[in-house]
Amino acid sequence: AAYRVRITMVAPRMRRSEVPTDAKRTQSVLADEEYIARDVEIPVSTAQQFEYDVPKAATADGGLDLVFEKGAGAAGTVVSEVWLLKK
């Protein structure tokens, strides 16, 4: 079957002394070691949903490993929800 993944992400508001005001927090998403999103800018304080197609090869073995990789300006990864949706 073909799938999409819906991910809700939001970064907490940081004090100005902790993060430069012009810093953009980003992260990437991998499905079974294949990038499905690179350097996604994470919204601050207001959650936003993002959807990405999952490569068929990523679910061929009956499972799916998602990895969230922090990007520039990020102290860590931020994920609130993950939904696996059948297309």
Salt bridges, closest charged atoms under 4 A:
GLU18 OE2 - ARG15 NH2 3.41
GLU51 OE1 - ARG4 NE 2.96
GLU51 OE2 - ARG6 NE 2.75
ASP53 OD1 - ARG4 NH1 2.56
ASP53 OD1 - LYS87 NZ 3.18
